[in-house]
Amino acid sequence: MTKHLSDPEIAGLEWVSDYPLAQATTMGVGPVADALAVAHDDDGLAAFLKTAHAQNWRVAMLGGGSNTVFCGERFEGVVLRLGHEYAEASFVQPDFIDCGSAAPMGAFVRKASDANLSGAEFCMGIPGCVGGALAGNAGQRGEWICSLVDYVRGFTWDGKSRTIKRGEFDFGYRYSELSKIIVTFARFVLKASDASAIRTKLNEFLSVRKEQPLGVRSSGCIFKNPEGDSAGRLIDAAGLKGYSIGGAEVSTLHANFIVNRNAATSRDIESLIDHIRATVKDRFGVELQLEVRLVH
């Protein structure tokens, strides 16, 4: 462990030294981190952030781990997660859904549909937690989660509380200014709708997910779609479906997914990403940009 990094012994904060990150990400690869810190309340979170800032600790935020791959031999710093206390999703009259950032995206969608509220159907099947979805402005078919935000609460990296309202932050395709803070809570504004219409939309978006490699270790889409094209189409057209390096393989079902087929390492993942980018650039002149977050 890094010499200056030790348990700050803060109320409301759980601390685990030498934490194996492979068990915290959906790809199932990664080094050992110096420590994992799990915040169970706002006071503990704020105190930790202030301590980490004062001590100049490296801190990486991690939600559900569905869009992150930790690389290298060791992560010299603290991986921060929010505890189950931040995982609730609730309906608020007349057309709001309140979510803690650790709430799974599926819980958000279910809570909205149970309340006959429409607007979140495109989130069906998107993995991970609400906080990560807001940081990366998750979505599909031109619909984005940040467009549903009424306001969010959270903290800056030095422990100051923040409330950010709709219209006070920028977002776009796989980008959100909310990634600059640690969001702990979000209120989403939706619209009342007919239950059968909501179910129809949910099934439409769920059918898209069935075209992706479910039930295997992956980190979702690896690359952003180039404007006017599809990363998966380009990778497929380059003949890379099924191509593997070590235990990492380009999915034969959806070419924009890398799957952990046989005890892949983070080095295998990075090498395969580099090969895909070089091949697509050579064949089509397109420089693919990462959607997955690689943390070194």
Secondary structure, 3 states (H helix, E strand, C coil): CCCCCCCCCCCCEEEEEEEEHHHHCCCCCCCEEEEEEEECCHHHHHHHHHHHHHHCCCEEECCCCCCEEECCCEEEEEEEEECHHHCCEEEECCCEEEEECCCEHHHHHHHHHHCCEECCHHHCCCCCEHHHHHHHCCEECCEEHHHHEEEEEEECCCCCEEEEECCCCCEECCEEHHHHCEEEEEEEECEECCHHHHHHHHHHHHHHHCCCCCCCCEEEECECCCCCCCHHHHHHHCCCCCCEECCEEECCCCCCEEEECCCCCHHHHHHHHHHHHHHHHHHHCCCCCECCEEEC
